[in-house]
């Protein structure tokens, strides 16, 4: 049966308009993106099949072009559309974060950093540079490492803080393993960076670790 023949309340697009995007399942959201199915398979059925093949919506969203394109109903055009959607989402989060003080919008900070770093297959380290009112000036990824480590040089962090005329920074890095728990090395690095940045009167407000789930705040754990 074609989706057009379904009751209106069960059609993904109509359901989204009536109840909001959050009411849809992963398959229903993906079906709207796909727009059409393939012969003998509706868009929703195709979406369910793809989610089963990739293992999760996240895995589909983070697939590279060769992997993405080898699945039924997908290809370079769909890949380009998906990357455009993901980039628009990241830019939207960046604009939302820049409107307010980072300290007044902790969830906006988490959402932004998660969008920036969670898909990275290797460990990366970055900084949110803030002005005196803790509004975001810029976000930069400063170091890229192997699958489980990144060499972080305090001198370079200080250099970029001065270049951005920052009064404060929020540090962040990802754990590709998905486990957000800080290591002893994370805590030692945070203190080294605090000491180095204090010499140029730049405050370190927090250090977020991005894994699966919500990014972990070292400040909230009392480790800052």
Backbone bond lengths (Angstrom), bond angles and torsions (degrees), N, CA, C in turn:
res aa  C-N    CA-C-N  psi(-1)  N-CA   C-N-CA  omega(-1)  CA-C   N-CA-C  phi
1 X - - - 1.467 - - 1.533 109.28 -
2 X 1.325 116.63 133.18 1.458 121.84 177.28 1.522 110.34 -69.54
3 X 1.334 116.23 150.03 1.471 120.30 177.73 1.522 110.44 -59.28
4 X 1.319 117.19 -30.43 1.466 120.28 178.94 1.517 112.05 -61.85
5 X 1.341 116.03 -22.77 1.462 120.54 -179.27 1.523 112.78 -90.97
6 X 1.328 117.06 -4.66 1.457 120.63 178.45 1.525 110.00 -72.69
7 X 1.346 117.82 157.29 1.473 119.89 170.88 1.533 109.19 -58.14
8 X 1.317 116.53 142.89 1.472 120.86 -174.93 1.526 112.11 -53.70
9 X 1.333 117.31 -38.79 1.465 121.07 -176.28 1.522 112.38 -67.58
10 X 1.339 117.00 -15.47 1.459 120.22 -177.74 1.527 112.64 -102.13
11 X 1.312 117.64 -8.81 1.455 120.55 178.92 1.531 108.92 -75.87
12 X 1.328 118.32 130.79 1.468 119.93 -175.20 1.520 114.65 -53.99
13 X 1.322 118.19 -45.17 1.456 119.96 -176.87 1.521 111.41 -65.80
14 X 1.327 116.48 -45.74 1.461 120.14 179.76 1.533 110.93 -66.57
15 X 1.327 116.03 -37.51 1.464 120.81 178.17 1.522 110.47 -62.74
16 X 1.335 116.30 -41.87 1.468 120.44 178.39 1.523 110.94 -62.14
17 X 1.327 116.75 -45.40 1.463 120.40 -178.40 1.519 111.78 -65.50
18 X 1.319 116.74 -33.04 1.465 120.27 -177.27 1.521 112.92 -84.65
19 X 1.349 116.99 -36.38 1.466 120.24 -171.58 1.520 114.45 -117.28
20 X 1.325 117.82 -10.31 1.451 120.72 -176.50 1.511 111.70 95.11
21 X 1.331 116.32 156.46 1.461 121.43 -175.57 1.526 112.99 -63.13
22 X 1.332 116.91 -31.46 1.464 120.21 -177.37 1.527 112.61 -64.55
23 X 1.332 117.43 -19.22 1.459 120.68 -178.09 1.524 112.57 -79.75
24 X 1.335 117.18 -11.74 1.459 120.80 -175.75 1.526 111.79 -88.06
25 X 1.314 115.38 149.77 1.464 120.57 173.52 1.529 109.23 -76.36
26 X 1.332 116.31 168.95 1.467 119.93 176.44 1.525 110.75 -57.58
27 X 1.336 116.27 -41.93 1.464 120.14 -178.56 1.521 110.89 -65.25
28 X 1.314 117.87 -39.37 1.461 120.65 179.95 1.526 111.60 -67.40
29 X 1.334 116.96 -40.67 1.466 119.90 176.53 1.520 110.92 -63.30
30 X 1.318 116.14 -43.99 1.458 120.19 -179.98 1.527 110.66 -65.07
31 X 1.325 117.52 -36.07 1.457 121.26 179.44 1.528 111.10 -62.47
32 X 1.325 116.96 -38.40 1.462 119.69 177.18 1.516 110.50 -64.22
33 X 1.320 116.65 -39.72 1.469 120.59 177.24 1.529 110.94 -64.48
34 X 1.328 117.08 -43.00 1.455 121.29 -178.39 1.524 111.73 -67.56
35 X 1.331 116.40 -34.88 1.463 124.77 178.98 1.519 112.42 75.33
36 X 1.299 118.88 -47.40 1.465 121.79 -179.08 1.521 109.92 -133.17
37 X 1.329 114.58 158.16 1.452 120.00 175.10 1.517 110.43 -93.84
38 X 1.322 115.71 -153.42 1.461 121.92 175.36 1.521 106.91 -126.22
39 X 1.304 116.70 176.12 1.460 120.70 -176.62 1.533 110.88 -53.37
40 X 1.327 115.64 122.92 1.457 121.28 178.02 1.506 114.79 76.49
41 X 1.321 117.80 10.29 1.477 121.36 -175.06 1.522 108.58 -145.80
42 X 1.321 117.45 116.11 1.463 120.99 179.34 1.524 110.49 -68.85
43 X 1.323 116.59 168.23 1.462 120.83 178.93 1.527 110.98 -59.78
44 X 1.328 117.30 -38.93 1.469 120.37 179.63 1.528 110.42 -68.23
45 X 1.348 116.66 -43.28 1.468 119.49 178.42 1.529 110.86 -62.89
46 X 1.343 115.92 -40.74 1.461 119.68 177.64 1.524 110.69 -63.77
47 X 1.332 116.46 -41.11 1.465 120.38 178.73 1.525 110.73 -61.36
48 X 1.322 117.20 -42.94 1.471 120.63 178.66 1.532 110.58 -63.14
49 X 1.315 115.75 -40.94 1.466 120.20 179.13 1.529 110.64 -63.07
50 X 1.324 116.98 -43.76 1.463 121.04 -179.54 1.533 111.37 -65.28
51 X 1.316 117.00 -41.60 1.465 120.31 179.23 1.530 110.32 -63.08
52 X 1.332 116.39 -36.99 1.466 119.38 177.73 1.530 110.68 -68.09
53 X 1.327 117.01 -39.08 1.463 120.55 -179.04 1.528 111.81 -69.10
54 X 1.341 116.88 -41.32 1.468 120.11 -179.78 1.527 111.79 -80.11
55 X 1.311 116.78 -26.68 1.461 120.73 -179.68 1.508 113.88 100.51
56 X 1.342 117.32 -24.73 1.458 121.36 179.52 1.525 109.03 -170.67
57 X 1.322 115.80 163.61 1.460 119.70 175.99 1.523 110.23 -65.54
58 X 1.319 116.76 -39.80 1.468 120.29 179.83 1.525 111.15 -59.53
59 X 1.327 117.10 -43.56 1.468 120.21 -179.53 1.526 110.42 -63.12
60 X 1.323 117.69 -38.16 1.464 120.86 177.61 1.527 110.28 -64.64
61 X 1.326 116.46 -45.91 1.460 120.56 -178.07 1.523 112.35 -64.57
62 X 1.328 117.54 -29.30 1.457 121.26 -175.56 1.531 113.02 -98.32
63 X 1.334 117.29 2.75 1.465 120.34 -179.06 1.525 110.80 -66.96
64 X 1.337 116.64 147.28 1.461 119.53 174.83 1.526 109.12 -82.09
65 X 1.318 116.13 171.89 1.467 120.59 -174.03 1.526 113.14 -59.32
66 X 1.342 120.13 -46.96 1.474 118.77 -179.48 1.528 113.00 -59.79
67 X 1.336 117.07 -44.82 1.459 120.60 -179.98 1.522 110.61 -66.46
68 X 1.316 116.48 -45.30 1.464 122.37 -179.16 1.532 110.81 -58.25
69 X 1.322 116.40 -44.81 1.466 121.21 -170.77 1.518 114.31 -75.71
70 X 1.315 117.84 -14.17 1.457 118.70 -178.05 1.517 113.24 -84.24
71 X 1.338 117.36 -0.47 1.456 121.52 -179.64 1.523 111.22 -97.14
72 X 1.318 115.62 146.39 1.460 122.43 -178.59 1.524 111.04 -57.10
73 X 1.333 116.15 131.45 1.455 121.26 176.72 1.511 114.62 86.18
74 X 1.334 116.81 -2.15 1.465 120.74 -178.94 1.536 109.33 -118.73
75 X 1.313 115.88 161.66 1.458 120.64 -179.96 1.510 109.80 -179.05
76 X 1.328 118.36 -174.12 1.469 121.92 -177.17 1.521 113.64 -56.68
77 X 1.330 118.38 -38.60 1.471 120.10 -179.38 1.518 110.89 -64.64
78 X 1.338 117.16 -46.29 1.460 120.30 178.20 1.527 110.77 -65.10
79 X 1.336 115.95 -37.14 1.465 119.75 178.92 1.527 110.13 -62.26
80 X 1.326 117.04 -44.02 1.462 120.78 178.74 1.520 111.03 -62.50
81 X 1.335 116.76 -42.38 1.462 120.23 178.05 1.526 110.79 -61.29
82 X 1.335 116.38 -43.56 1.459 120.43 -178.69 1.524 111.22 -64.42
83 X 1.337 117.45 -43.17 1.458 119.72 179.45 1.528 111.15 -63.58
84 X 1.338 116.46 -35.92 1.465 119.96 177.14 1.521 110.85 -65.02
85 X 1.329 117.16 -41.53 1.473 121.26 178.51 1.525 110.70 -62.99
86 X 1.341 116.66 -45.03 1.456 120.68 -179.34 1.529 111.50 -64.05
87 X 1.324 116.37 -40.37 1.463 119.34 179.53 1.529 111.32 -68.31
88 X 1.334 117.39 -37.70 1.469 119.69 175.28 1.524 110.58 -61.48
89 X 1.327 116.95 -39.47 1.460 120.53 178.59 1.523 110.75 -63.50
90 X 1.342 116.89 -42.65 1.465 119.91 179.09 1.526 111.12 -64.43
91 X 1.322 116.70 -40.79 1.471 119.46 -179.98 1.524 111.72 -68.92
92 X 1.318 116.42 -34.79 1.464 119.84 175.89 1.524 110.68 -62.53
93 X 1.330 116.38 -44.32 1.458 120.14 178.88 1.525 110.78 -63.65
94 X 1.334 116.82 -37.78 1.466 120.48 179.14 1.524 110.72 -64.75
95 X 1.329 117.86 -42.36 1.461 121.14 179.30 1.525 110.97 -65.31
96 X 1.328 115.97 -40.52 1.472 119.59 178.86 1.523 110.72 -63.30
97 X 1.329 115.78 -38.58 1.460 120.00 -179.14 1.524 111.60 -68.86
98 X 1.335 117.28 -36.47 1.459 120.69 -176.98 1.527 113.24 -71.62
99 X 1.320 117.56 -18.48 1.468 119.91 -177.21 1.517 112.59 -71.76
100 X 1.316 117.07 -30.40 1.464 121.44 -171.75 1.524 111.11 -124.80
101 X 1.322 115.02 168.73 1.459 120.49 172.67 1.521 109.01 -64.73
102 X 1.323 116.39 135.43 1.462 120.44 179.66 1.527 111.29 -59.47
103 X 1.324 116.76 -35.13 1.462 119.79 -178.73 1.521 112.16 -72.50
104 X 1.335 117.03 -23.28 1.461 120.75 178.06 1.519 111.87 -87.73
105 X 1.320 117.58 -8.50 1.461 121.66 -177.91 1.532 110.46 -131.36
106 X 1.343 116.91 60.90 1.469 118.66 -176.24 1.526 113.29 -60.40
107 X 1.336 117.62 -33.00 1.458 119.06 179.23 1.518 111.11 -70.75
108 X 1.334 116.87 -34.99 1.460 120.27 176.62 1.527 110.17 -63.35
109 X 1.334 116.87 -38.96 1.472 120.88 177.24 1.528 109.96 -62.78
110 X 1.327 116.32 -47.18 1.464 120.24 179.81 1.533 111.37 -60.31
111 X 1.332 115.97 -46.51 1.465 119.96 -178.40 1.529 110.72 -61.45
112 X 1.320 116.27 -42.02 1.461 120.47 -178.00 1.531 110.94 -66.15
113 X 1.324 116.61 -48.63 1.461 119.74 -178.21 1.526 111.77 -65.34
114 X 1.328 115.86 -36.45 1.463 119.54 177.22 1.532 110.24 -62.77
115 X 1.331 116.43 -43.37 1.465 120.39 179.46 1.528 111.34 -65.24
116 X 1.327 117.06 -32.90 1.458 121.03 -177.37 1.528 112.78 -78.52
117 X 1.325 117.81 -36.44 1.465 119.66 -166.67 1.523 116.34 -116.86
118 X 1.323 118.53 -21.04 1.461 117.63 -170.17 1.529 113.29 -65.62
119 X 1.324 116.98 -26.67 1.467 119.80 -177.72 1.524 112.84 -82.41
120 X 1.332 117.53 -8.02 1.471 120.05 -175.68 1.531 110.86 -68.16
121 X 1.340 118.24 128.45 1.466 120.26 -179.64 1.523 113.02 -77.13
122 X 1.354 117.35 -19.33 1.460 121.90 179.24 1.526 109.11 -119.60
123 X 1.323 115.65 163.62 1.461 119.24 -178.66 1.522 110.45 -73.30
124 X 1.329 115.71 131.65 1.462 121.76 177.05 1.522 108.71 -130.89
125 X 1.314 115.21 154.97 1.470 121.88 -179.51 1.525 108.37 -126.17
126 X 1.327 116.11 133.51 1.458 119.86 -179.95 1.515 112.20 -141.85
127 X 1.331 114.70 174.33 1.461 121.27 -179.54 1.521 110.24 -137.01
128 X 1.326 114.95 138.24 1.456 121.98 163.41 1.521 106.47 -92.58
129 X 1.325 117.30 119.92 1.455 121.55 178.94 1.534 108.66 -96.19
130 X 1.329 115.95 129.82 1.462 121.91 -172.59 1.519 111.22 -121.17
131 X 1.347 115.18 151.97 1.466 119.00 175.26 1.529 109.99 -85.93
132 X 1.325 116.99 -172.20 1.462 121.26 -175.35 1.525 112.53 -65.55
133 X 1.345 117.32 -21.44 1.464 121.44 177.55 1.524 111.14 -98.32
134 X 1.318 115.24 12.39 1.468 123.27 177.07 1.521 112.81 64.86
135 X 1.326 116.10 28.93 1.456 120.98 171.64 1.521 108.53 -89.79
136 X 1.327 116.15 147.21 1.456 120.50 -173.98 1.525 111.15 -73.89
137 X 1.329 115.16 126.83 1.464 121.96 174.01 1.528 110.77 -92.80
138 X 1.324 115.93 -42.00 1.465 120.11 -177.25 1.522 109.10 -167.74
139 X 1.317 114.66 159.41 1.464 121.56 170.35 1.515 107.23 -124.17
140 X 1.325 116.70 132.37 1.461 121.00 179.29 1.521 110.48 -135.94
141 X 1.322 115.55 134.85 1.462 120.76 167.05 1.518 106.47 -84.88
142 X 1.317 117.20 119.54 1.460 122.10 -172.87 1.522 114.07 -100.14
143 X 1.331 117.09 -29.73 1.461 119.99 -175.76 1.520 109.85 -141.38
144 X 1.315 116.11 142.21 1.460 122.53 175.51 1.520 108.35 -124.68
145 X 1.329 115.66 137.50 1.458 119.25 -175.24 1.506 113.16 -122.90
146 X 1.308 115.67 -155.18 1.454 122.86 -179.97 1.524 108.08 -87.60
147 X 1.319 116.71 -158.40 1.456 119.79 -178.39 1.522 111.68 -68.67
148 X 1.346 118.08 -22.48 1.461 117.46 -175.42 1.531 113.98 -139.08
149 X 1.318 118.54 12.37 1.456 117.77 179.45 1.520 110.94 -157.99
150 X 1.322 115.54 156.65 1.465 121.61 175.58 1.514 107.86 -142.04
151 X 1.321 116.51 135.31 1.458 120.74 177.10 1.519 108.10 -82.98
152 X 1.321 116.27 120.80 1.465 122.11 -176.69 1.525 107.99 -114.67
153 X 1.342 116.21 126.01 1.450 121.30 -176.99 1.532 109.84 -109.78
154 X 1.339 117.77 113.72 1.471 120.70 -177.99 1.526 113.52 -53.48
155 X 1.336 117.02 -36.90 1.465 119.57 -179.14 1.528 111.42 -57.91
156 X 1.337 116.62 -42.28 1.462 120.35 -179.14 1.528 111.40 -68.87
157 X 1.333 116.66 -36.30 1.472 120.30 177.28 1.521 109.68 -63.66
158 X 1.335 116.89 -44.43 1.469 121.21 178.30 1.530 109.96 -61.59
159 X 1.317 116.13 -43.35 1.471 121.01 -179.67 1.520 111.22 -58.60
160 X 1.323 117.33 -44.76 1.462 120.54 -178.25 1.529 111.44 -72.88
161 X 1.329 117.93 -32.07 1.464 120.69 175.85 1.526 110.25 -63.47
162 X 1.329 116.22 -42.33 1.466 119.90 178.51 1.528 111.07 -68.23
163 X 1.327 116.94 -39.42 1.467 120.59 179.96 1.521 111.29 -63.09
164 X 1.330 116.80 -32.96 1.461 121.00 179.39 1.528 112.65 -90.10
165 X 1.352 115.71 2.05 1.470 120.71 -178.00 1.524 111.30 53.86
166 X 1.319 115.92 43.41 1.460 121.53 -176.05 1.522 111.36 -82.31
167 X 1.333 114.84 143.77 1.459 121.24 173.32 1.519 110.59 -98.61
168 X 1.330 116.32 -19.32 1.461 121.46 -179.37 1.525 108.41 -155.20
169 X 1.324 115.52 162.03 1.461 120.21 177.47 1.524 109.71 -138.73
170 X 1.312 114.55 154.97 1.460 122.38 167.24 1.518 106.23 -118.02
171 X 1.322 116.09 120.06 1.466 121.59 179.88 1.526 110.06 -84.34
172 X 1.310 116.83 153.27 1.460 119.50 176.45 1.522 110.26 -156.30
173 X 1.309 116.38 146.94 1.452 121.05 168.14 1.515 107.96 -151.87
174 X 1.315 115.83 163.01 1.461 120.23 -178.72 1.513 111.10 -106.29
175 X 1.321 114.83 157.03 1.454 122.21 170.92 1.529 107.14 -114.91
176 X 1.330 119.09 102.31 1.464 120.81 -178.76 1.528 113.60 -57.12
177 X 1.318 117.03 -22.23 1.467 120.46 177.51 1.515 111.87 -65.58
178 X 1.351 116.66 -19.44 1.462 120.90 -177.71 1.518 113.42 93.74
179 X 1.336 117.71 -13.73 1.465 122.19 -178.81 1.527 108.85 -88.17
180 X 1.342 117.16 119.50 1.463 120.93 -174.16 1.521 114.14 -87.23
181 X 1.321 117.46 -7.20 1.473 120.61 -176.39 1.533 110.70 -58.37
182 X 1.354 117.62 126.55 1.473 119.93 179.82 1.522 111.61 -66.26
183 X 1.316 116.09 141.51 1.458 121.05 174.49 1.525 108.67 -89.86
184 X 1.323 116.02 170.05 1.459 119.89 175.41 1.525 110.06 -62.24
185 X 1.335 116.57 -35.76 1.461 120.22 178.17 1.531 110.96 -63.79
186 X 1.332 117.14 -36.09 1.469 120.78 177.18 1.523 110.50 -62.24
187 X 1.312 116.62 -42.08 1.462 120.89 -177.95 1.535 110.68 -69.17
188 X 1.333 116.55 -39.62 1.469 120.45 178.34 1.522 110.21 -65.37
189 X 1.331 116.86 -43.32 1.462 121.09 179.08 1.525 111.01 -61.60
190 X 1.310 116.31 -43.22 1.475 120.47 -179.53 1.520 110.51 -58.90
191 X 1.321 116.88 -43.47 1.464 119.91 -179.98 1.526 111.24 -67.06
192 X 1.324 117.28 -39.13 1.475 120.58 177.43 1.520 111.09 -60.81
193 X 1.323 115.92 -42.40 1.460 119.88 -179.57 1.524 111.24 -70.36
194 X 1.315 117.17 -37.86 1.476 120.19 175.80 1.525 110.47 -59.61
195 X 1.324 116.34 -46.11 1.465 120.69 -178.83 1.535 111.02 -63.94
196 X 1.339 117.13 -42.53 1.457 120.62 -178.58 1.522 111.63 -67.46
197 X 1.314 117.04 -42.93 1.464 121.01 -178.22 1.525 111.78 -72.33
198 X 1.330 117.08 -28.77 1.462 120.19 178.17 1.528 111.48 -63.07
199 X 1.323 116.37 -27.54 1.472 120.11 179.89 1.522 111.78 -66.07
200 X 1.339 117.02 -23.99 1.471 120.26 177.90 1.537 109.98 -112.20
201 X 1.334 116.17 19.13 1.467 123.23 174.27 1.532 112.35 61.19
202 X 1.313 115.74 41.77 1.463 121.95 173.50 1.521 107.55 -114.68
203 X 1.330 116.43 124.25 1.460 121.57 -177.16 1.525 111.00 -87.07
204 X 1.321 116.13 142.52 1.463 121.93 171.30 1.530 107.21 -98.14
205 X 1.317 116.55 113.35 1.466 120.90 -174.84 1.526 112.53 -86.51
206 X 1.316 116.89 -32.83 1.466 119.26 -175.93 1.522 108.74 -166.53
207 X 1.312 114.56 166.10 1.461 122.01 173.47 1.525 106.02 -136.78
208 X 1.330 116.19 111.48 1.457 121.58 -179.39 1.522 110.05 -97.56
209 X 1.333 115.49 136.82 1.451 121.79 176.07 1.524 107.77 -112.22
210 X 1.324 115.48 122.64 1.462 121.64 -174.79 1.523 109.97 -101.28
211 X 1.316 115.47 118.77 1.460 121.70 173.73 1.512 107.91 -134.57
212 X 1.318 117.52 -144.58 1.454 119.95 172.00 1.523 108.46 -75.87
213 X 1.319 117.19 152.68 1.453 119.95 -179.42 1.514 111.05 75.68
214 X 1.317 116.31 -155.02 1.456 121.79 -177.37 1.528 111.15 -79.08
215 X 1.344 117.86 138.19 1.468 119.82 175.31 1.525 111.35 -56.90
216 X 1.320 115.08 142.89 1.461 121.59 -178.00 1.522 110.20 -91.78
217 X 1.325 116.69 133.14 1.454 123.02 179.44 1.523 110.01 -99.32
218 X 1.329 117.58 119.41 1.460 120.04 177.53 1.518 111.13 -70.21
219 X 1.342 117.48 -28.61 1.466 120.19 177.22 1.518 110.58 -64.85
220 X 1.343 116.91 -41.17 1.460 120.25 -179.93 1.517 111.77 -66.69
221 X 1.330 116.83 -24.29 1.462 120.97 176.67 1.523 112.21 -84.08
222 X 1.350 116.04 -3.59 1.453 119.60 -179.75 1.514 113.79 79.87
223 X 1.327 117.16 20.99 1.467 121.77 -175.63 1.519 112.22 -104.19
224 X 1.338 117.78 18.84 1.456 120.70 178.39 1.539 109.94 -109.73
